[in-house]
Amino acid sequence: MVETISQHVDTLKFHYYTSHDLSDDGFHNYIKFVDKMLSLKKEAQTARNDYEDTKGINADIGIHKFNVMSSSISGFSVVILNNDVSIAFKKPKSIISASPIIKVEFRAEFLARKGYKKAIEIINSFIGSHILESYKIKISEIHLASDIQGYNFSHLDFFRIKSRARIAQTHEEDVDFSKACAYGSLTSFTGFTFGGGNYHLRVYNKTVEIKKKKEKGFAKVLLWDGKSNYDENKTVWRIEIQIRREKLKSMIDSNLHSLDDYQTILNNIPSLWAKALTDFRFMDLDDMAVFDVLRGKRTLKNGTDKFLTKNAVNKIFQRAEIFKFWLDLKVWNSHMYKDIYTAFQMPKGGSIDYVSNSIKSLFSTMAKHYGSISKDTFIKAFEDSNRKNVDDKGFSIIEGSIVKCLDWFEKIEYCESHGICNVPDYKVLEHDIYNTLLDVSDSFYRIELSKDLEDKLLERVS
């Protein structure tokens, strides 16, 4: 049985911007504060040059103690830090600034010790009381993590993850956990990564990480010990989702609020987590199916090998179920979730200009490739293109076109149901597509649509 030991915010980074409510006095007080920190930074640089081992100068700000560092980070003038947070400051030229003037990174131990809500409250109060009286916040990065026991991931599980991510790597024990290699050895596997920097999934052996990095041991003390379902004799695996602002601001919640807003993100943490586990699905494939996917071919009963097309691999995943514990894990700390959508441009109706430009492009390209634009050449061009599409993607040009049209219809329906836009007569277009393509009798096309697509079309036009 898979047990969820902890679900928590593991990493949090804020950007603070000047607010329209910020007074001139408030802005000047901020500039004076930054100037003071810059003066201490120069002291730290002098001390480092004299003694070499000195990296910062102590500074008391209210009840909080910090080190003012001798070096800074790109885009900011000075950095202060303690065991709870690191804070970087920029000195803007005017009160209205399009770029952030403060960057805060919460320590994972601070978030684990206080919980993310209390930690945010402490830091926002500190910023407002001592540094910047009025501000706007944007979340630049957030990591959501679940620690589980009862399932031990292996190399084969790397091939059970289904997602649209183009980057995927496995981890091995003898490399840094922030890096990855293409393939780990069978005895040193410690996890895998799917996706890029703005949005990715990491699954890794947290027990091994703590053994190799003692400073990570706070997770056991603060997050696991005392939990009735925690077993010290079992390995803990961490499932972690990293989301940066570039991805966040492309999302909207079920109320059509943009996740570019700081408070909207915090209110939608359960929904963000559930969306991530939907985007990165852990499929319950048996070992033989995994080996087929890994090798890219299937051995038939007569002993011959049949190479798997991209479409055939997709069918293997479509027939599989998602692991039950993965579905159960979508519930974040017993809070129910709502849908999170990826924002998209408003769907636009077709235009004769688009048709005309497509035809001109088609005949121009035919002339360059075949040296002819006759009717026979047009038929040959369709047959050649269709054959190549089937070979490359496993389905015909017409089937691919219908799928894109269905996606377009679904976007229209979503927008109309939320009162965003109205595209007239699109239902008529659906029936036209059904009548002219699904039931086509012209031997020119010679298209056999997949059963799944036929069912989908029938469902939409019925």
ChimeraX attribute file (.defattr): number of C-alpha atoms within 10 A of each C-alpha:
attribute: neighborCount
match mode: 1-to-1
recipient: residues
	/A:1	7
	/A:2	15
	/A:3	16
	/A:4	21
	/A:5	20
	/A:6	18
	/A:7	20
	/A:8	20
	/A:9	19
	/A:10	23
	/A:11	21
	/A:12	23
	/A:13	20
	/A:14	20
	/A:15	21
	/A:16	22
	/A:17	21
	/A:18	24
	/A:19	16
	/A:20	11
	/A:21	11
	/A:22	15
	/A:23	14
	/A:24	10
	/A:25	10
	/A:26	16
	/A:27	20
	/A:28	14
	/A:29	16
	/A:30	20
	/A:31	20
	/A:32	14
	/A:33	17
	/A:34	20
	/A:35	15
	/A:36	11
	/A:37	21
	/A:38	20
	/A:39	13
	/A:40	21
	/A:41	25
	/A:42	18
	/A:43	17
	/A:44	22
	/A:45	19
	/A:46	15
	/A:47	17
	/A:48	16
	/A:49	13
	/A:50	10
	/A:51	10
	/A:52	10
	/A:53	9
	/A:54	15
	/A:55	18
	/A:56	23
	/A:57	20
	/A:58	15
	/A:59	15
	/A:60	10
	/A:61	11
	/A:62	9
	/A:63	6
	/A:64	9
	/A:65	14
	/A:66	20
	/A:67	20
	/A:68	29
	/A:69	24
	/A:70	23
	/A:71	15
	/A:72	15
	/A:73	10
	/A:74	7
	/A:75	13
	/A:76	17
	/A:77	19
	/A:78	26
	/A:79	26
	/A:80	24
	/A:81	21
	/A:82	14
	/A:83	13
	/A:84	16
	/A:85	20
	/A:86	18
	/A:87	21
	/A:88	23
	/A:89	25
	/A:90	18
	/A:91	18
	/A:92	17
	/A:93	8
	/A:94	9
	/A:95	17
	/A:96	13
	/A:97	12
	/A:98	9
	/A:99	13
	/A:100	20
	/A:101	20
	/A:102	24
	/A:103	21
	/A:104	22
	/A:105	18
	/A:106	22
	/A:107	20
	/A:108	22
	/A:109	21
	/A:110	18
	/A:111	22
	/A:112	19
	/A:113	17
	/A:114	13
	/A:115	15
	/A:116	20
	/A:117	11
	/A:118	13
	/A:119	19
	/A:120	16
	/A:121	10
	/A:122	12
	/A:123	15
	/A:124	15
	/A:125	14
	/A:126	17
	/A:127	17
	/A:128	12
	/A:129	12
	/A:130	13
	/A:131	19
	/A:132	25
	/A:133	20
	/A:134	18
	/A:135	19
	/A:136	14
	/A:137	19
	/A:138	20
	/A:139	24
	/A:140	23
	/A:141	20
	/A:142	22
	/A:143	20
	/A:144	22
	/A:145	22
	/A:146	23
	/A:147	23
	/A:148	25
	/A:149	19
	/A:150	15
	/A:151	14
	/A:152	16
	/A:153	16
	/A:154	16
	/A:155	19
	/A:156	14
	/A:157	17
	/A:158	20
	/A:159	18
	/A:160	23
	/A:161	19
	/A:162	18
	/A:163	17
	/A:164	10
	/A:165	15
	/A:166	8
	/A:167	11
	/A:168	20
	/A:169	18
	/A:170	23
	/A:171	27
	/A:172	23
	/A:173	18
	/A:174	11
	/A:175	13
	/A:176	12
	/A:177	16
	/A:178	6
	/A:179	11
	/A:180	18
	/A:181	13
	/A:182	10
	/A:183	13
	/A:184	20
	/A:185	12
	/A:186	10
	/A:187	10
	/A:188	14
	/A:189	19
	/A:190	27
	/A:191	27
	/A:192	26
	/A:193	22
	/A:194	23
	/A:195	19
	/A:196	14
	/A:197	13
	/A:198	14
	/A:199	20
	/A:200	21
	/A:201	26
	/A:202	19
	/A:203	22
	/A:204	25
	/A:205	23
	/A:206	22
	/A:207	20
	/A:208	14
	/A:209	18
	/A:210	15
	/A:211	11
	/A:212	15
	/A:213	11
	/A:214	9
	/A:215	11
	/A:216	16
	/A:217	17
	/A:218	16
	/A:219	20
	/A:220	16
	/A:221	12
	/A:222	15
	/A:223	19
	/A:224	18
	/A:225	14
	/A:226	10
	/A:227	11
	/A:228	8
	/A:229	14
	/A:230	19
	/A:231	15
	/A:232	12
	/A:233	6
	/A:234	13
	/A:235	17
	/A:236	26
	/A:237	25
	/A:238	22
	/A:239	22
	/A:240	24
	/A:241	26
	/A:242	22
	/A:243	23
	/A:244	18
	/A:245	19
	/A:246	14
	/A:247	17
	/A:248	23
	/A:249	18
	/A:250	14
	/A:251	20
	/A:252	21
	/A:253	20
	/A:254	14
	/A:255	10
	/A:256	13
	/A:257	13
	/A:258	20
	/A:259	25
	/A:260	20
	/A:261	17
	/A:262	17
	/A:263	12
	/A:264	14
	/A:265	23
	/A:266	15
	/A:267	12
	/A:268	18
	/A:269	18
	/A:270	21
	/A:271	22
	/A:272	27
	/A:273	23
	/A:274	24
	/A:275	17
	/A:276	21
	/A:277	20
	/A:278	16
	/A:279	16
	/A:280	19
	/A:281	18
	/A:282	24
	/A:283	21
	/A:284	19
	/A:285	21
	/A:286	11
	/A:287	13
	/A:288	10
	/A:289	19
	/A:290	19
	/A:291	15
	/A:292	17
	/A:293	21
	/A:294	13
	/A:295	11
	/A:296	16
	/A:297	18
	/A:298	17
	/A:299	11
	/A:300	9
	/A:301	7
	/A:302	6
	/A:303	8
	/A:304	10
	/A:305	12
	/A:306	12
	/A:307	14
	/A:308	17
	/A:309	17
	/A:310	15
	/A:311	13
	/A:312	16
	/A:313	15
	/A:314	13
	/A:315	11
	/A:316	16
	/A:317	21
	/A:318	12
	/A:319	11
	/A:320	15
	/A:321	12
	/A:322	19
	/A:323	15
	/A:324	12
	/A:325	16
	/A:326	17
	/A:327	14
	/A:328	12
	/A:329	21
	/A:330	22
	/A:331	16
	/A:332	21
	/A:333	13
	/A:334	10
	/A:335	11
	/A:336	11
	/A:337	18
	/A:338	15
	/A:339	14
	/A:340	22
	/A:341	16
	/A:342	12
	/A:343	13
	/A:344	10
	/A:345	6
	/A:346	14
	/A:347	16
	/A:348	11
	/A:349	11
	/A:350	8
	/A:351	8
	/A:352	8
	/A:353	9
	/A:354	10
	/A:355	11
	/A:356	11
	/A:357	10
	/A:358	12
	/A:359	12
	/A:360	12
	/A:361	12
	/A:362	14
	/A:363	16
	/A:364	14
	/A:365	14
	/A:366	18
	/A:367	14
	/A:368	10
	/A:369	11
	/A:370	13
	/A:371	11
	/A:372	15
	/A:373	17
	/A:374	13
	/A:375	9
	/A:376	10
	/A:377	16
	/A:378	16
	/A:379	13
	/A:380	14
	/A:381	17
	/A:382	15
	/A:383	16
	/A:384	11
	/A:385	14
	/A:386	18
	/A:387	15
	/A:388	15
	/A:389	16
	/A:390	14
	/A:391	13
	/A:392	13
	/A:393	14
	/A:394	16
	/A:395	21
	/A:396	22
	/A:397	20
	/A:398	17
	/A:399	18
	/A:400	15
	/A:401	11
	/A:402	19
	/A:403	15
	/A:404	12
	/A:405	15
	/A:406	18
	/A:407	12
	/A:408	16
	/A:409	19
	/A:410	14
	/A:411	16
	/A:412	21
	/A:413	18
	/A:414	12
	/A:415	16
	/A:416	13
	/A:417	11
	/A:418	11
	/A:419	9
	/A:420	12
	/A:421	15
	/A:422	15
	/A:423	15
	/A:424	10
	/A:425	9
	/A:426	15
	/A:427	13
	/A:428	11
	/A:429	13
	/A:430	17
	/A:431	17
	/A:432	13
	/A:433	18
	/A:434	18
	/A:435	12
	/A:436	11
	/A:437	17
	/A:438	20
	/A:439	9
	/A:440	14
	/A:441	11
	/A:442	10
	/A:443	7
	/A:444	10
	/A:445	16
	/A:446	11
	/A:447	18
	/A:448	12
	/A:449	17
	/A:450	12
	/A:451	9
	/A:452	9
	/A:453	15
	/A:454	14
	/A:455	11
	/A:456	13
	/A:457	19
	/A:458	13
	/A:459	9
	/A:460	14
	/A:461	14
	/A:462	6
